Amino acid sequence: MREEAGGWIYILASGRNGTLYTGSTRNLIARVARHRDGLGCEFTRKYGVTRLVWFEAHDSIAAAYHREQLIKRWRRAWKIALIEEKNPFWDDLFLPLSNHTLPGRRPRGSGAESRDPR
């Protein structure tokens, strides 16, 4: 799966069992970085929701968006169970993730991003 063609759904939290935000994007690292810089959206800036606690890859942005809309309608307890299934301590997954390459993504600083002819 190429990140540009696919999509991601993610959940951010203000802290363990804190305020939650669910979103979808084509570029997970860039989008979460914007939230962390206070540029993601008014809600995440207002409530300090910057900790990436869960994410999931999809083959298309449409599929990610559809899943986002489903999860947004879930009860809070279901969202917490989803997070804790893979991240029981609510660790911030952004830093380890941003230091690694996502499927189909070139490593940071390779210079290849600007030379990609697509």
Backbone as CSV, one residue per row, in Angstrom:
resi,resn,N_x,N_y,N_z,CA_x,CA_y,CA_z,C_x,C_y,C_z
1,MET,0.835,-1.175,0.000,0.000,0.000,0.000,0.878,1.236,0.000
2,ARG,0.609,2.156,-0.882,1.333,3.422,-0.925,0.563,4.436,-0.090
3,GLU,1.270,5.169,0.737,0.609,6.138,1.601,-0.183,7.162,0.794
4,GLU,0.347,7.587,-0.367,-0.320,8.594,-1.171,-1.658,8.081,-1.703
5,ALA,-1.761,6.804,-2.036,-2.971,6.242,-2.597,-3.911,5.737,-1.518
6,GLY,-3.375,5.436,-0.360,-4.167,4.873,0.713,-4.651,5.930,1.681
7,GLY,-5.095,5.457,2.804,-5.580,6.367,3.827,-5.328,5.791,5.204
8,TRP,-5.416,6.636,6.174,-5.194,6.269,7.571,-6.330,6.823,8.403
9,ILE,-6.702,6.085,9.415,-7.604,6.598,10.436,-6.803,6.600,11.727
10,TYR,-7.068,7.572,12.580,-6.272,7.693,13.796,-7.132,8.225,14.932
11,ILE,-6.677,7.943,16.142,-7.298,8.510,17.335,-6.205,9.208,18.125
12,LEU,-6.477,10.462,18.482,-5.607,11.243,19.343,-6.276,11.359,20.708
13,ALA,-5.475,11.530,21.753,-6.004,11.715,23.104,-5.227,12.814,23.806
14,SER,-5.863,13.429,24.787,-5.182,14.436,25.594,-4.329,13.765,26.666
15,GLY,-4.603,12.512,26.941,-3.898,11.718,27.941,-4.665,10.428,28.144
16,ARG,-4.203,9.613,29.046,-4.893,8.345,29.291,-6.323,8.617,29.747
17,ASN,-7.277,8.013,29.066,-8.707,8.192,29.326,-9.150,9.647,29.220
18,GLY,-8.400,10.442,28.468,-8.730,11.857,28.307,-9.651,12.095,27.127
19,THR,-9.648,13.331,26.670,-10.447,13.731,25.519,-9.933,13.023,24.275
20,LEU,-10.847,12.528,23.430,-10.478,11.790,22.222,-10.868,12.568,20.971
21,TYR,-10.078,12.368,19.917,-10.369,12.931,18.602,-10.086,11.853,17.567
22,THR,-11.032,11.624,16.673,-10.875,10.641,15.605,-10.801,11.375,14.271
23,GLY,-9.827,11.002,13.439,-9.676,11.642,12.144,-9.185,10.658,11.097
24,SER,-9.154,11.113,9.853,-8.605,10.312,8.764,-7.757,11.224,7.880
25,THR,-6.807,10.621,7.179,-5.868,11.405,6.385,-5.172,10.525,5.361
26,ARG,-4.550,11.145,4.385,-3.701,10.426,3.435,-2.277,10.301,3.969
27,ASN,-1.852,11.258,4.798,-0.483,11.301,5.299,-0.522,11.397,6.819
28,LEU,-0.416,10.267,7.479,-0.576,10.191,8.930,0.449,11.039,9.676
29,ILE,1.700,10.914,9.340,2.744,11.629,10.079,2.562,13.141,9.943
30,ALA,2.336,13.614,8.736,2.169,15.057,8.533,0.925,15.576,9.249
31,ARG,-0.164,14.826,9.195,-1.405,15.277,9.825,-1.275,15.340,11.338
32,VAL,-0.690,14.305,11.937,-0.527,14.312,13.391,0.451,15.412,13.800
33,ALA,1.485,15.637,13.013,2.429,16.726,13.299,1.695,18.068,13.330
34,ARG,0.751,18.260,12.410,-0.031,19.508,12.405,-0.863,19.643,13.682
35,HIS,-1.483,18.548,14.112,-2.228,18.593,15.375,-1.293,18.965,16.521
36,ARG,-0.126,18.366,16.552,0.838,18.611,17.629,1.340,20.053,17.623
37,ASP,1.381,20.669,16.447,1.817,22.063,16.319,0.675,23.057,16.528
38,GLY,-0.523,22.542,16.842,-1.669,23.410,17.061,-2.342,23.864,15.781
39,LEU,-2.031,23.202,14.666,-2.578,23.595,13.369,-3.591,22.588,12.830
40,GLY,-3.836,21.500,13.550,-4.703,20.434,13.057,-6.153,20.844,12.965
41,CYS,-6.725,21.302,14.052,-8.098,21.795,14.083,-8.312,22.496,15.420
42,GLU,-9.350,23.290,15.480,-9.645,24.064,16.686,-9.879,23.157,17.898
43,PHE,-10.590,22.045,17.706,-10.908,21.140,18.812,-9.639,20.595,19.463
44,THR,-8.717,20.075,18.668,-7.508,19.476,19.249,-6.632,20.540,19.899
45,ARG,-6.597,21.739,19.336,-5.818,22.826,19.933,-6.440,23.247,21.265
46,LYS,-7.751,23.422,21.292,-8.453,23.886,22.493,-8.306,22.919,23.673
47,TYR,-8.388,21.611,23.373,-8.375,20.615,24.443,-7.037,19.891,24.617
48,GLY,-6.014,20.307,23.889,-4.686,19.705,24.041,-4.640,18.242,23.638
49,VAL,-5.355,17.907,22.578,-5.451,16.523,22.120,-4.363,16.293,21.070
50,THR,-3.205,15.801,21.511,-2.053,15.677,20.612,-1.372,14.312,20.656
51,ARG,-1.802,13.442,21.541,-1.148,12.139,21.701,-1.762,11.118,20.752
52,LEU,-0.970,10.611,19.814,-1.439,9.568,18.888,-1.476,8.251,19.645
53,VAL,-2.691,7.725,19.858,-2.822,6.508,20.660,-3.275,5.290,19.854
54,TRP,-3.748,5.523,18.616,-4.208,4.398,17.784,-4.266,4.862,16.340
55,PHE,-3.940,3.947,15.403,-4.096,4.236,13.982,-4.281,2.942,13.226
56,GLU,-4.821,3.068,12.012,-5.126,1.911,11.185,-4.986,2.319,9.718
57,ALA,-4.358,1.467,8.921,-4.156,1.734,7.493,-5.336,1.208,6.685
58,HIS,-5.626,1.901,5.569,-6.671,1.483,4.635,-6.157,1.623,3.211
59,ASP,-6.747,0.881,2.307,-6.315,0.908,0.911,-6.668,2.205,0.200
60,SER,-7.653,2.925,0.708,-8.046,4.188,0.079,-8.440,5.189,1.151
61,ILE,-8.374,6.462,0.800,-8.811,7.499,1.727,-10.316,7.401,1.952
62,ALA,-11.044,6.954,0.941,-12.498,6.788,1.086,-12.822,5.724,2.134
63,ALA,-12.084,4.630,2.118,-12.301,3.572,3.111,-11.941,4.070,4.508
64,ALA,-10.854,4.830,4.622,-10.448,5.375,5.922,-11.515,6.348,6.436
65,TYR,-12.013,7.196,5.548,-13.037,8.166,5.938,-14.318,7.458,6.391
66,HIS,-14.700,6.408,5.672,-15.891,5.645,6.043,-15.724,5.047,7.447
67,ARG,-14.569,4.456,7.704,-14.301,3.871,9.030,-14.274,4.958,10.102
68,GLU,-13.711,6.119,9.767,-13.705,7.241,10.715,-15.126,7.600,11.127
69,GLN,-16.015,7.709,10.145,-17.399,8.075,10.435,-18.089,7.030,11.309
70,LEU,-17.773,5.761,11.090,-18.336,4.702,11.941,-17.838,4.835,13.377
71,ILE,-16.525,4.986,13.528,-15.940,5.061,14.869,-16.418,6.306,15.612
72,LYS,-16.602,7.398,14.910,-17.087,8.616,15.567,-18.462,8.412,16.195
73,ARG,-19.243,7.478,15.690,-20.569,7.201,16.247,-20.527,6.182,17.391
74,TRP,-19.379,5.567,17.609,-19.255,4.570,18.666,-19.380,5.212,20.042
75,ARG,-19.756,4.376,20.998,-19.714,4.785,22.398,-18.253,4.972,22.810
76,ARG,-18.027,5.843,23.749,-16.679,6.118,24.243,-15.999,4.842,24.737
77,ALA,-16.722,3.993,25.438,-16.153,2.747,25.967,-15.610,1.858,24.849
78,TRP,-16.276,1.846,23.712,-15.811,1.033,22.578,-14.509,1.597,22.014
79,LYS,-14.420,2.929,21.947,-13.188,3.560,21.462,-12.025,3.260,22.402
80,ILE,-12.284,3.335,23.689,-11.246,3.038,24.677,-10.800,1.588,24.542
81,ALA,-11.734,0.675,24.355,-11.387,-0.744,24.168,-10.544,-0.928,22.906
82,LEU,-10.874,-0.211,21.840,-10.106,-0.281,20.601,-8.667,0.178,20.836
83,ILE,-8.498,1.273,21.531,-7.162,1.792,21.845,-6.397,0.796,22.707
84,GLU,-7.024,0.355,23.788,-6.323,-0.480,24.766,-6.018,-1.885,24.253
85,GLU,-6.700,-2.322,23.202,-6.407,-3.630,22.612,-4.965,-3.680,22.102
86,LYS,-4.502,-2.587,21.503,-3.137,-2.556,20.946,-2.207,-1.612,21.690
87,ASN,-2.741,-0.730,22.509,-1.925,0.262,23.205,-2.442,0.420,24.641
88,PRO,-2.273,-0.617,25.477,-2.886,-0.620,26.801,-2.406,0.496,27.732
89,PHE,-1.234,1.039,27.489,-0.707,2.095,28.359,-0.893,3.488,27.765
90,TRP,-1.580,3.563,26.634,-1.860,4.835,25.967,-0.570,5.581,25.639
91,ASP,0.432,4.830,25.211,1.690,5.461,24.815,1.452,6.371,23.618
92,ASP,2.242,7.443,23.525,2.188,8.315,22.355,2.965,7.617,21.242
93,LEU,2.284,7.227,20.189,2.883,6.456,19.096,3.534,7.340,18.039
94,PHE,3.407,8.652,18.164,3.905,9.531,17.118,5.421,9.500,16.972
95,LEU,6.152,9.668,18.053,7.615,9.733,17.938,8.219,8.456,17.381
96,PRO,7.857,7.280,17.911,8.411,6.069,17.301,7.983,5.917,15.844
97,LEU,6.752,6.300,15.529,6.240,6.178,14.171,6.960,7.135,13.223
98,SER,7.180,8.361,13.664,7.801,9.355,12.793,9.272,9.054,12.533
99,ASN,9.870,8.207,13.351,11.271,7.809,13.142,11.401,6.574,12.265
100,HIS,10.287,5.999,11.864,10.287,4.810,11.012,9.538,5.114,9.723
101,THR,9.680,4.258,8.779,9.020,4.430,7.500,7.709,3.660,7.488
102,LEU,6.633,4.345,7.112,5.352,3.675,6.935,5.383,2.913,5.621
103,PRO,4.532,1.918,5.457,4.513,1.179,4.188,4.361,2.128,3.002
104,GLY,5.246,1.974,2.025,5.180,2.785,0.825,5.719,4.190,0.974
105,ARG,6.293,4.527,2.118,6.796,5.874,2.364,8.316,5.852,2.409
106,ARG,8.934,6.829,1.761,10.390,6.905,1.775,10.863,7.474,3.105
107,PRO,12.048,7.083,3.552,12.563,7.630,4.808,12.702,9.145,4.729
108,ARG,12.533,9.811,5.873,12.704,11.255,5.942,14.121,11.630,5.554
109,GLY,14.241,12.764,4.888,15.563,13.275,4.566,16.245,12.592,3.418
110,SER,15.553,11.693,2.715,16.192,10.997,1.613,16.281,11.874,0.368
111,GLY,15.496,12.964,0.373,15.476,13.843,-0.781,14.630,13.295,-1.911
112,ALA,14.236,12.066,-1.822,13.474,11.438,-2.897,12.047,11.970,-2.991
113,GLU,11.515,12.532,-1.885,10.153,13.008,-1.895,9.939,14.066,-2.974
114,SER,10.893,14.972,-3.136,10.721,16.040,-4.106,11.028,15.605,-5.530
115,ARG,11.689,14.472,-5.698,12.041,14.003,-7.038,11.066,12.980,-7.585
116,ASP,10.088,12.570,-6.788,9.123,11.568,-7.234,8.294,12.157,-8.378
117,PRO,8.318,11.554,-9.570,7.666,12.134,-10.734,6.151,12.066,-10.713
118,ARG,5.548,11.318,-9.785,4.080,11.210,-9.777,3.458,12.455,-9.313
